[in-house]
Amino acid sequence: MNYNFSDGHFSAKRCQAAGLYLHTPPIAVPLPMLCTDFSRRRFFGTMSAGFTGVALSHLFANAARAEARLEPHFAPRAKQVLQIFCPGAVSHMDLWDYKPVLEQYDGTPLPGAEGEVTFQGKNGPLMRSPWPFVPAGQSGKMLSSMLPHMARHVDDMAFIHSMVSRTNTHGPGCVNMNTCFTRDGFPSAGSWVSHALGSMNQNLPTYVSIQDIRGEPPNGKANWNNGFLPAQHQAIAIAAQQQLRNLVRPDSISPDADAATREFLHAINTAHATGHPGNDELKARIAAYELAAKMQLTAPEVHDISREPQHVRDLYGTEDANTLKAAYARNCLLTRRLLEQGVRYVSLYCASRASNVDGLLNWDAHKTLKADYERHCPIFDQPTAALLTDLKQRGMLEDVLVIWCSEFGRMPTRQDGTTGRDHNPDAFTTWMMGAGIKGGVSHGATDDFGRRSVQDVTTVYDFYATVLHLLGLNHEKLTYYHNGANRRLTDVHGHVLQSVLA
């Protein structure tokens, strides 16, 4: 089909004869999204509802130069960030932080804190880990036997065993671990990185948040929100098991009609731009929408993990009989595909929000820690380790910094009347690996029982000061003026953790 509109006459009758719809003044919009009622309000309402809408705002802002990009303050070691987040407050002394003293004093009171009252009430005696710890790698790092696949990567990992949080509540804790503030409304770390460094791929978003099949983490989108930064820096929230909206040509529109419509749009845009010579902003707007149209081809292709060879899908476990594990494995594989295509910052979630039933949804093991973690660890272990293996085999860890987080830790004692552990904001573990990281090391330490961080106590400000440093950014100079203050991701705190740098 070929419709010649080169004479500049774009009457409604001619357009309708071609199966198209015209509205005045002409605008460029990626098709198939034209409709007979396309007001400005409907346009932005429709576009903001899905993956394409947020990407459009990102592309338009870049193309129109509405915001100047920053240059790195010094040579970066990393170009991209993969954040793996396990909401629910993972128990450090049951996975990462070996405490043999707990075995010796199992069933006795925590010295100096008999009957201590914490988040959910009174604590009982000390409780050993239900599983043995075993040495892993050449470094001999002691790791829980529940993580046999992750154990293969310990020589590439830098553990931070002395983290502390400002809160013992899941929602504020997750937001704090993502934004450095316990209150909603502040930009996430990924948004700051998007603001500072911009996109590496004009066909895909800068920042993506990959959601667990079980739902959002505590406080939901506040964890990947742009806060007071421009809207294009909010993450796009997707998952491997969810079809991307607004990116597939509807069956009601034939390929020929779609191609003809795009040809028409190009003609009308060219004519409109010709009538406004020297209007760089208009040209930038047209270019932005055309880039968004390209994303209709790029994003579904990246999202389609069936394109991967069977041996790769088997490595991740995408067809595992455990449906929760298979879903998370697909998310892990999608993560690698997004990073491979140049997405700057990817947040990958393993588990869901709090207020679960018997620990089914997340790592919040208040009552039955052994049963809960024997569900969660197999879901997490193989797919996450496969992702790290895949990144390493492809040489991507030269540019990708991997960070693993949870919002806080858990008590070394039993929660009174249970076989679970209560919340502990005074001690927990995170780790980093990949670009710029010294593997096989540990920073800081908790006391003999894992109750408190006591050596090289580390805050979330220090954690992200280090992340920004590896991206070539001085956390004290990365600022944004808002409400009379030059705001920072790290507020007025933070020091780079030199001991984990290669």
Sequence and secondary structure as in RCSB ss.txt:
>XXXX:A:sequence
MNYNFSDGHFSAKRCQAAGLYLHTPPIAVPLPMLCTDFSRRRFFGTMSAGFTGVALSHLFANAARAEARLEPHFA
PRAKQVLQIFCPGAVSHMDLWDYKPVLEQYDGTPLPGAEGEVTFQGKNGPLMRSPWPFVPAGQSGKMLSSMLPHM
ARHVDDMAFIHSMVSRTNTHGPGCVNMNTCFTRDGFPSAGSWVSHALGSMNQNLPTYVSIQDIRGEPPNGKANWN
NGFLPAQHQAIAIAAQQQLRNLVRPDSISPDADAATREFLHAINTAHATGHPGNDELKARIAAYELAAKMQLTAP
EVHDISREPQHVRDLYGTEDANTLKAAYARNCLLTRRLLEQGVRYVSLYCASRASNVDGLLNWDAHKTLKADYER
HCPIFDQPTAALLTDLKQRGMLEDVLVIWCSEFGRMPTRQDGTTGRDHNPDAFTTWMMGAGIKGGVSHGATDDFG
RRSVQDVTTVYDFYATVLHLLGLNHEKLTYYHNGANRRLTDVHGHVLQSVLA
>XXXX:A:secstr
     TTS   HHHHHHTT    SS     SS   S   HHHHHHHHHTSHHHHHHHHHHHHHTT S     SS 
 S SEEEEEE TT   HHHHTS  HHHHHTTTS  TT TT EETTEEEEEE   SS EEEETTTTEEEETT TTG
GGGGGGEEEEEEE  S SSHHHHHHHHHHS SSTTS  HHHHHHHHH  S TTS SEEEE BTTB  TTGGGGS 
 TTS GGGS EEE TTS  TT S  TTS HHHHHHHHHHHHHHHHHHHHTSTT HHHHHHHHHHHHHHHHHHHHH
HHH GGGS HHHHHHHTTT SSHHHHHHHHHHHHHHHHHHTT SEEEEE S  SS STTSSSS  SSBHHHHHHH
HHHHHHHHHHHHHHHHHHTTGGGTEEEEEE S EE SEEETTSBS  EETT EEEEEEETTB TTEEE EE TTS
SSEEES B HHHHHHHHHHHTT  TTT EEEETTEEEETTTT     GGGB 
